[in-house]
Amino acid sequence: MNPAEAYILNQSEPYKSILLHLQVIVETTVPSVELLYKYKIPFYYIESRPFCYLNASKGYVDLGFWNAGHLTKHLDQMTTAGRKVMKSLRYQSIEEIDEAILIEVLQEAYSVKDKKFF
């Protein structure tokens, strides 16, 4: 088991279930991602470039997008939480995950992988 998987499996509930659910959606929506362990959290990379990350913290799970300045869809569902570049979808329960929104955001983020700001 790699450290990113261990991070997910070692979380308490409900965070472990949320992380596992997000992992399945990310990996089925963007099959070219590689799950690594960077900055002490699970981080998805595409072609050696950071794509998004999973972080269980302070009562929620963040699915954060590394360089989110180009994202335009569902910004009302995302938080910057004081960050200048990154945006994230934040979940406190598995029921809060709107898979349609999540998939659209993932697809949009992936669609710009060949552009200069990815």
C-alpha positions, -999 to 999 in steps of 0.1 A, spaced: 0 0 0 14 34 -9 14 63 16 -15 81 -2 -37 50 2 -26 46 38 -36 83 45 -71 76 31 -76 43 50 -63 57 83 -88 85 85 -117 83 109 -153 82 97 -169 100 80 -137 113 63 -125 79 52 -158 72 34 -158 106 18 -122 102 6 -128 67 -8 -158 80 -27 -139 110 -41 -110 87 -50 -133 65 -71 -149 94 -89 -116 111 -96 -100 80 -109 -129 70 -131 -135 105 -145 -98 112 -152 -82 78 -158 -48 92 -166 -43 105 -130 -16 91 -108 -22 91 -70 10 101 -51 17 113 -16 30 149 -17 29 176 10 17 149 35 -16 144 16 -29 124 -14 -22 143 -46 -32 134 -81 -7 141 -109 -11 140 -146 21 138 -166 42 148 -136 21 179 -130 -1 184 -100 -38 181 -108 -58 180 -75 -55 168 -40 -75 153 -11 -72 166 24 -91 157 55 -89 186 79 -109 206 104 -142 188 101 -143 185 63 -126 170 33 -112 193 6 -109 182 -30 -86 210 -41 -75 220 -75 -39 230 -78 -41 258 -104 -78 267 -104 -77 302 -119 -89 288 -152 -120 270 -137 -153 286 -146 -179 260 -137 -197 257 -104 -176 284 -87 -205 290 -64 -198 255 -50 -161 261 -45 -141 278 -18 -108 296 -19 -106 298 19 -80 326 18 -59 309 -10 -49 329 -40 -46 302 -66 -63 271 -53 -100 264 -51 -117 234 -36 -149 215 -33 -155 209 4 -175 181 20 -186 174 56 -205 142 47 -208 118 18 -244 130 12 -231 165 3 -212 152 -27 -231 161 -59 -215 138 -83 -227 157 -114 -210 189 -102 -179 171 -92 -176 153 -126 -181 186 -145 -154 203 -125 -130 174 -129 -137 173 -167 -131 211 -170 -99 209 -150 -87 180 -171 -97 197 -204 -70 224 -199 -42 200 -192 -24 210 -225 -27 247 -219 -1 269 -204 -17 274 -170 -19 237 -161 
